[in-house]
Amino acid sequence: MRWLSLFQPARMLRKNPKIPALLACSLLASSPAARLVAQEPPPAPAAPVAPATLQRLFSEAEAAFGTKDYDTAVAKIQELLQGLGPNKDAPLELLYFNIGLGYLLGDKPAEAEAAFTDCLKRFPKGEYASRCYLGVGRACILQNTPEKKELAINALKLAAQDPKYRSEAGLWLGQVYSDLGRREEAMTVFKSLMGSDIRSPQQTTAAVEVIKLLAETGKVEDLSAYLDRLSNQAGIRDAIAWYANQVIVQADELVGTQNYEAALAIYRSVPPRSQITEIQKTALETQRRDVKLLENRVNAEKTKPLNQRSNASELLNTMKPALELAEQALKTVEEKADLDAALLMRRGRCLYYLDRHEEALVCFRTLRTKYGTSADAKPAAYAEIVILNKLKDIPKIKELCDAYLRNYPDSENAEQVATLAGEVLVQSGNWAEVGSFYQGL
């Protein structure tokens, strides 16, 4: 029977598993430290922050966003969140989202990623969840490592599930695929977005990247179709001066790599200068009116509780930088008086290198006759002579050589033009005119 007594305590513990815990509690309570802790009163609750203080912090955060002082904006929001505590009536999700936005706009992508992720953990099904996924994607892209770009892909796919952010998320997703060399996946994304609306400044920026990818892949038909669809998109028209400048720069880079087909497609998509300025001025009137309305609403809501305010402040912080950029771009276009002539020159050069000489002649001739005082008139006149020489149009060459030497006697190409003019006369067999021509030189 002795061996039974050895195992009896074990059976008792199994029957009453609470015994060890109770014993532990009794031992802890009997220690001096435990008695000391037990005698301390519970901590007093934190004193509530005055509503006026909360209101001030919110207003200061808004003002900091408006002046692009994003570090201050984030600090004020964090202080505001501490003051609010677990207040279910406060717009906590909005505030946590704006911490991420402040970091993102303040060029702190790692902190932005962490803040957006924190907001998603707190509000996984919240109103700002899709925007947080978009923010995570953008923040990871800006960190520019292969690992972060993979994280960006996952986040942007989730953001794209929301119809409101499908276009913007998809455009950034395509760019990430392109950066990673996954061109087929990028093209699949971009093709799915061909008919999507481009409205926001971010979407317009991403659309320019799409143009670049389509051009680099040599899909000129897809590029032309995409450019055509972009022309009537609201976001493009709202920022058409900036957009025109960006695509011209891209086309110039393509010429540098001898990708003349794609460059020509882009040059041809750029509207005339007068149309750009007219569309941009009309768009700016609407944008200024919208900004004014938002400013009035923000000012009117300053006295309202946080949970009763609209998203006017958020919209204002997005629209004002876009407005400033559009105004600056318009000024640049207005200062470029010879923009139409410059585009004709670029188109003509592309056509020349593509051996489409008749079309190139139309560009150079139009430039010479319609924009005779522009900086490109002289090189256009010379290019026209070069093409006519290739086409062996003797009468026309003689006429244009005479005009060139008369209009640009000090040109660096004057000697070549004079030599060509003499050769043309020799070929014509008019020896008397040949003699007088060389005597005149």
C-alpha positions in Angstrom: 0.0 0.0 0.0 3.0 2.3 0.4 3.3 2.8 -3.4 -0.3 4.0 -3.5 0.5 6.8 -1.0 3.3 8.0 -3.2 1.0 8.7 -6.1 -2.0 10.0 -4.1 -0.9 13.7 -4.2 -0.8 13.5 -7.9 -4.3 12.2 -8.2 -5.5 15.0 -5.9 -3.9 17.7 -8.1 -5.6 16.3 -11.2 -8.9 16.4 -9.4 -8.5 20.0 -8.3 -6.2 21.9 -10.7 -6.8 25.2 -8.9 -4.8 24.1 -5.9 -1.3 25.1 -7.3 -2.6 28.5 -8.3 -4.2 29.1 -5.0 -1.1 28.1 -3.2 0.9 30.4 -5.4 -1.4 33.3 -4.6 -1.2 32.7 -0.9 2.6 32.6 -1.0 2.7 35.8 -3.0 0.3 37.5 -0.7 2.4 36.6 2.3 5.6 38.2 1.0 6.5 41.7 2.2 6.5 43.1 -1.4 3.1 41.7 -2.1 1.6 43.2 1.0 3.2 46.6 0.1 1.6 46.5 -3.4 -1.7 45.5 -2.1 -1.8 48.5 0.3 -1.2 51.0 -2.6 -4.4 52.8 -3.7 -5.4 52.4 -7.4 -3.9 55.1 -9.8 -6.1 58.1 -10.3 -7.6 58.4 -13.8 -5.9 60.9 -16.1 -7.5 64.4 -16.1 -9.6 65.0 -19.1 -8.2 67.4 -21.7 -10.3 70.5 -22.1 -12.4 70.6 -25.4 -10.8 74.0 -26.2 -7.3 72.3 -26.1 -8.4 69.5 -28.4 -9.9 72.1 -30.8 -6.7 74.1 -30.8 -4.6 71.0 -31.5 -6.8 70.0 -34.4 -6.7 73.5 -35.9 -2.9 73.7 -35.5 -2.6 70.3 -37.2 -4.8 71.6 -40.1 -2.7 74.8 -40.4 0.5 72.8 -40.4 -0.7 70.6 -43.3 -1.7 73.8 -45.2 1.8 75.3 -44.8 3.4 71.9 -45.6 5.0 71.7 -42.1 4.3 68.0 -41.9 6.5 67.3 -38.9 4.4 69.7 -36.8 1.2 68.3 -38.3 2.1 64.8 -37.2 3.2 66.0 -33.7 -0.1 67.9 -33.2 -2.2 64.9 -34.2 -0.3 62.6 -31.9 -0.8 65.1 -29.0 -4.4 65.3 -30.0 -4.8 61.5 -29.9 -3.3 61.4 -26.4 -5.8 64.0 -25.3 -8.8 62.2 -26.8 -8.0 58.8 -25.4 -10.4 55.9 -26.3 -13.1 58.3 -27.3 -15.5 56.4 -29.5 -17.2 59.6 -30.8 -13.9 61.1 -32.0 -12.7 60.7 -35.6 -9.8 58.5 -34.5 -9.4 56.6 -37.8 -9.1 59.9 -39.7 -6.4 61.1 -37.2 -4.4 57.9 -37.4 -4.6 58.0 -41.2 -3.4 61.6 -41.3 -0.3 60.6 -39.3 0.6 58.3 -42.2 -0.3 61.0 -44.7 1.9 63.6 -42.9 4.9 61.3 -42.9 4.3 60.4 -46.6 4.1 64.0 -47.6 7.0 64.9 -45.4 9.2 62.4 -47.3 9.5 59.9 -44.5 8.3 56.7 -46.2 9.4 54.2 -43.5 7.5 56.1 -40.9 4.5 56.5 -43.2 4.4 52.8 -43.9 4.4 52.1 -40.1 1.7 54.7 -39.5 -0.6 53.4 -42.3 -0.1 49.8 -41.1 -1.0 50.9 -37.5 -4.2 52.5 -38.7 -5.1 49.4 -40.6 -4.6 47.3 -37.5 -6.8 49.5 -35.5 -9.5 49.9 -38.1 -9.2 47.0 -40.6 -12.6 47.6 -42.1 -12.7 51.3 -41.6 -13.6 54.1 -43.9 -9.9 54.9 -44.6 -8.7 51.3 -45.0 -8.4 51.5 -48.8 -6.5 54.7 -48.6 -4.2 53.2 -46.0 -3.4 50.3 -48.3 -2.7 52.9 -51.0 -0.5 54.8 -48.6 1.4 51.7 -47.6 2.0 51.0 -51.3 3.3 54.5 -52.0 5.5 54.4 -48.9 7.0 51.1 -49.9 7.6 52.3 -53.4 9.5 55.3 -52.1 11.7 53.1 -50.0 12.9 51.7 -53.3 14.1 48.2 -52.4 13.0 44.9 -54.0 11.6 43.7 -50.7 9.5 46.9 -50.1 8.3 46.8 -53.7 6.9 43.3 -53.2 5.1 44.6 -50.1 3.8 47.5 -52.2 2.4 45.1 -54.7 0.3 43.3 -52.0 -0.9 46.6 -50.5 -1.8 48.1 -53.9 -3.8 45.0 -54.9 -5.9 45.4 -51.8 -6.4 49.1 -52.4 -7.4 48.4 -56.0 -10.3 46.3 -54.7 -12.1 49.5 -53.8 -13.7 51.0 -56.9 -12.9 54.5 -55.8 -9.2 53.8 -55.8 -8.9 51.2 -58.5 -7.4 53.5 -61.1 -4.9 55.1 -58.8 -3.8 51.9 -57.1 -3.6 50.1 -60.5 -1.4 52.8 -62.0 1.0 52.6 -59.2 0.9 48.8 -59.2 1.8 48.8 -62.9 4.7 51.1 -62.2 6.1 48.8 -59.5 5.8 45.8 -61.9 7.7 47.9 -64.4 10.4 48.9 -61.9 10.9 45.2 -61.1 11.2 44.3 -64.7 7.9 42.4 -64.7 6.7 44.0 -67.9 4.1 41.5 -68.8 2.3 41.9 -65.5 2.7 45.7 -65.8 1.1 45.6 -69.3 -1.8 43.5 -68.0 -2.5 46.0 -65.3 -2.2 49.0 -67.6 -4.4 47.5 -70.3 -7.1 46.8 -67.7 -7.0 50.5 -66.9 -7.0 51.9 -70.4 -10.7 52.9 -70.1 -10.5 54.0 -66.5 -11.1 57.6 -65.5 -8.0 59.7 -64.7 -9.1 62.4 -62.2 -6.7 63.0 -59.4 -3.2 64.7 -59.7 -1.7 61.4 -58.5 -3.4 59.5 -61.3 -2.2 62.0 -63.8 1.3 61.6 -62.6 1.0 57.8 -62.8 -0.5 58.0 -66.3 2.7 59.7 -67.5 4.6 56.7 -66.2 2.3 54.5 -68.2 3.1 56.4 -71.4 6.8 55.8 -70.7 6.4 52.1 -70.2 4.3 51.6 -73.3 6.9 53.6 -75.3 9.8 51.6 -74.0 8.1 48.3 -74.8 7.7 49.3 -78.4 3.9 48.8 -78.4 3.3 51.9 -80.5 -0.3 51.0 -81.3 -1.2 50.6 -77.6 0.7 53.8 -76.9 -1.3 55.7 -79.5 -4.6 54.3 -78.2 -3.7 55.2 -74.6 -2.7 58.7 -75.6 -6.0 59.2 -77.4 -8.0 58.0 -74.4 -6.1 60.3 -72.1 -6.8 63.4 -74.1 -10.4 63.8 -72.7 -9.7 62.6 -69.2 -10.7 65.1 -66.5 -7.4 64.8 -64.6 -5.4 65.4 -67.8 -7.4 68.4 -68.7 -7.1 69.9 -65.2 -3.3 69.6 -65.4 -2.8 69.8 -69.2 0.0 72.3 -69.1 2.0 70.1 -66.7 1.1 67.0 -68.6 2.2 68.4 -72.0 5.6 69.4 -70.6 6.1 66.0 -69.1 5.3 64.0 -72.2 7.4 66.3 -74.4 10.4 65.6 -72.1 9.7 61.8 -72.4 9.5 62.0 -76.2 12.8 63.9 -76.3 14.4 61.1 -74.3 13.0 58.6 -76.7 14.6 60.5 -79.6 17.9 60.2 -77.8 17.5 56.4 -77.9 16.4 56.5 -81.5 12.9 55.4 -80.7 11.4 57.7 -83.3 8.0 55.9 -83.7 7.1 56.2 -80.0 8.4 59.8 -79.8 6.4 60.8 -82.9 3.2 59.4 -81.4 3.8 61.4 -78.2 4.6 64.7 -80.1 1.5 64.3 -82.2 -0.7 63.9 -79.0 0.3 67.3 -77.6 -2.4 69.9 -78.4 -1.5 73.3 -79.9 -0.3 75.9 -77.4 -3.4 78.0 -77.7 -5.6 75.0 -76.8 -3.4 74.1 -73.9 -3.6 77.6 -72.4 -7.3 77.8 -73.0 -8.1 74.5 -71.4 -5.8 75.1 -68.5 -7.2 78.6 -67.8 -10.7 77.2 -67.8 -9.7 74.3 -65.5 -7.9 76.7 -63.1 -11.0 78.9 -62.8 -12.9 75.8 -61.6 -10.1 74.7 -59.3 -9.7 78.1 -57.7 -13.5 78.2 -57.1 -13.4 74.7 -55.6 -10.4 75.6 -53.4 -12.2 78.8 -52.2 -15.3 76.8 -51.3 -13.3 74.3 -49.4 -11.4 77.0 -47.5 -14.8 78.6 -46.5 -16.1 75.2 -45.3 -12.9 74.5 -43.3 -13.1 77.9 -41.7 -16.8 77.4 -40.9 -16.2 74.0 -39.3 -13.4 75.2 -37.0 -15.9 75.6 -34.2 -17.6 72.2 -34.7 -16.7 69.1 -32.7 -14.1 66.9 -34.4 -16.7 64.1 -35.1 -19.0 66.6 -36.9 -16.4 67.9 -39.4 -16.4 66.9 -43.1 -13.3 65.8 -45.1 -13.0 69.4 -46.5 -9.6 69.9 -44.9 -8.3 66.6 -46.4 -9.5 67.6 -49.9 -8.1 71.1 -49.5 -4.6 69.7 -48.7 -4.8 67.7 -51.9 -6.1 70.4 -54.2 -3.9 73.3 -53.2 -0.6 71.7 -54.3 -2.2 70.6 -57.5 -3.5 74.1 -58.2 -0.1 75.6 -57.6 1.6 73.1 -59.9 -1.0 73.8 -62.7 -0.5 77.6 -62.3 3.3 77.2 -62.6 3.0 74.9 -65.6 0.7 77.3 -67.4 3.1 80.1 -66.9 5.9 78.0 -68.4 3.7 77.3 -71.5 2.7 80.9 -71.9 6.4 81.9 -71.8 7.2 79.3 -74.6 5.8 81.4 -77.5 7.4 79.1 -80.1 6.0 75.8 -78.6 4.0 74.9 -81.8 7.0 75.5 -84.0 9.2 73.5 -81.7 6.7 70.6 -81.8 6.6 70.7 -85.6 10.4 70.6 -85.7 10.4 67.5 -83.5 7.8 65.8 -85.5 9.6 66.5 -88.7 12.9 65.1 -87.4 11.2 61.9 -86.3 9.6 61.5 -89.7 12.9 62.2 -91.4 14.7 59.5 -89.5 11.9 57.1 -90.2 12.4 57.8 -94.0 8.9 59.3 -94.2 10.3 62.2 -96.2 7.1 63.6 -97.7 5.5 63.9 -94.3 8.6 65.4 -92.9 8.6 68.0 -95.7 5.0 69.0 -94.7 6.2 69.7 -91.1 9.3 71.7 -92.1 7.5 73.6 -94.8 4.7 74.6 -92.4 7.2 75.6 -89.8 9.1 77.8 -92.4 6.0 79.5 -93.8 3.8 79.8 -90.7 6.4 80.4 -88.0 9.1 82.2 -90.0 10.3 84.2 -87.0 10.7 81.3 -84.6 14.1 79.9 -83.6 13.4 76.6 -85.5 12.6 78.3 -88.8 16.2 78.3 -90.0 17.0 74.6 -89.2 13.6 73.7 -90.8 14.5 75.5 -94.0 17.8 73.7 -94.1 16.1 70.3 -93.4 13.7 71.0 -96.2 16.6 71.5 -98.6 18.3 68.3 -97.5 15.1 66.3 -98.1 14.5 67.8 -101.5 18.0 66.9 -102.4 17.3 63.3 -101.5 14.2 63.4 -103.6 16.1 65.1 -106.5 13.5 67.9 -106.8 15.9 70.2 -108.8 13.6 73.2 -109.4 12.4 73.3 -105.8 16.0 72.9 -104.4 17.2 75.9 -106.4 14.3 78.1 -105.2 14.8 77.1 -101.5 18.6 77.5 -101.7 18.3 81.0 -103.0 15.8 81.9 -100.3 18.0 80.3 -97.6 21.1 82.2 -98.7 19.1 85.4 -98.9 17.4 85.0 -95.4 20.4 83.4 -93.6 23.6 84.6 -95.2 25.6 84.1 -92.0 24.3 80.7 -91.2 26.7 77.9 -90.4 25.1 75.9 -93.2 25.4 78.7 -95.8 28.5 77.1 -97.5 26.8 73.7 -97.9 23.7 75.3 -99.2 25.7 77.4 -101.7 27.6 74.3 -102.9 24.4 72.4 -103.3 22.8 75.3 -105.3 25.8 75.4 -107.6 25.6 71.6 -108.2 21.9 72.0 -109.0 22.6 74.6 -111.6 25.3 72.4 -113.1 22.8 69.6 -113.3 20.3 71.8 -115.0 22.8 72.7 -117.8 22.2 76.4 -117.6 25.8 77.4 -117.9 25.3 81.1 -118.1 23.4 81.0 -114.8 26.1 78.8 -113.3 28.8 81.4 -114.1 26.8 84.3 -112.7 26.0 82.3 -109.6 29.6 81.6 -108.8 30.7 85.2 -109.6 28.1 86.3 -107.1 29.6 84.1 -104.4 
